[in-house]
Structure formats: C-alpha cells, structure tokens
Amino acid sequence: ESIKQVLEKDPDVAFQLVVFSRNNDPAVLRKVQAILCSKSAAMLEDAYHGKTVPAPDCASDAAVGNGKIAADFGVSGTPAIVLPDGRLIPGTRDADTILRMLKEGEAPPGKPVH
C-alpha cells in the first residue's frame, strides 16, 4: 500500500521490485517464478495476500537470480528498500517517510550523484 501512496503523492518516483524467496523454499520459488513469468502486478498482490498462484508458465532461473541480487544488496528480509544513494531500509515505511528518505538522498542542485 505504501508504494501506491507514494506514487499518488509523487508520480515521478519509480520503484523496481525484486521478487525473491528469502530462504529458497521450493514452494515459494515456484510462486516467485509464476509471478515473474506472468509479469502481473495482480498476481504479486494475490501471492502477498496468501491467495493461490498458478504454476509458472515459463522456464527461467530469474527467481534464484533475484535472490542473489537481494543478497548482493544485503537484503535478508522483506520488505526492504534500497534507495538511490545506496541506503538499505529494512521493513515497511509509510509513504511520507519514503518520500522524505528519497529527498534526503538527493544531491544539491548542480552536483552529480556518485
């Protein structure tokens, strides 16, 4: 819900979701695979709310690869936010807090972010 609220308040913000299994549980990996194959936000929402997710309809190792990406960023739980300045924020945050954290990480005008 926080993502939707952030986008309502500032449509210029973009999120990249990395869906993965925290512990490589085969049942969870199957759900992640199905979500990634379908590219469906609705299926992601369904899985999040404990609804049944159909079997994956493609062959891909993206579910395992996403877990490696998460590990590379130091993510060990979900949800987590990696901000553009590299800060890792574990857990949920309300929309105003996310927007404030994004603002705090902005470079001053005329200065590039490295």
TIMIKOL-87652 format. One record per residue (C-alpha): residue in one letter; x, y, z. Coordinates in steps of 0.02 Angstrom, whole numbers, plus 50000, padded with zeros to 5 digits. Last residue first. Layout:
// TIMIKOL-87652
AXYZ
...
This chain:
// TIMIKOL-87652
H514145047049626
V512705059649623
P513095074849517
K513075092249594
G512135106049502
P510705106649627
P511165097949791
A511135078949779
E509565070049834
G509695057049974
E508655066850100
K507265068649971
L507145049849949
M507085047450137
R505705060550150
L504695051950012
I504865035150100
T504345042850266
D502825051250187
A502285034850106
D502345024450264
R503805012850295
T503914993950293
G505444984050343
P507284985750305
I508005001950233
L509624999250137
R510485015550092
G511315015149920
D511035033249868
P509625027749751
L508725019749899
V508695001049929
I507034996850010
A506644980950105
P505074970750127
T505614957850157
G507104950550243
S508964947250216
V509374961250095
G511244964350093
F511254971649918
D512184956549850
A510954945249943
A509474953449854
I510334951149686
K510674932849728
G508844930249773
N508354938449609
G509444925849518
V508534911349603
A506844917749542
A507594922649373
D508104904849332
S506854903849191
A505664891649107
C503924898649076
D502124895249128
P502374895249316
A501024885849413
P499514896149465
V499554907049623
T498344903349764
K497964918149877
G499034922150027
H498844941150019
Y500614943549952
A500294929949822
D498734939049761
E499634955749755
L501044948049651
M499734940149538
A498904957249514
A500594965149475
S500744952549333
K502384949649241
S501674932149213
C503354923449210
L503994933449359
I502444929749462
A502494911249418
Q504344910149460
V504054918749627
K502654906449666
R503774891649620
L505194898949724
V503994899949870
A503554881549856
P505394876749835
D505944886649990
N507454896749934
N507574905250105
R507104923250070
S506194918749910
F506264932749781
V505324947149700
V506414961849654
L505264976849634
Q505924992049544
F505065007649606
A504925024249518
V504545041449592
D503955054549467
P502125050949512
D502365059449680
K500905058949804
E499915045349714
L501525035849679
V502005036249863
Q500255030149910
K500355015449790
I502065010749858
S501445012050037
E500005000050000
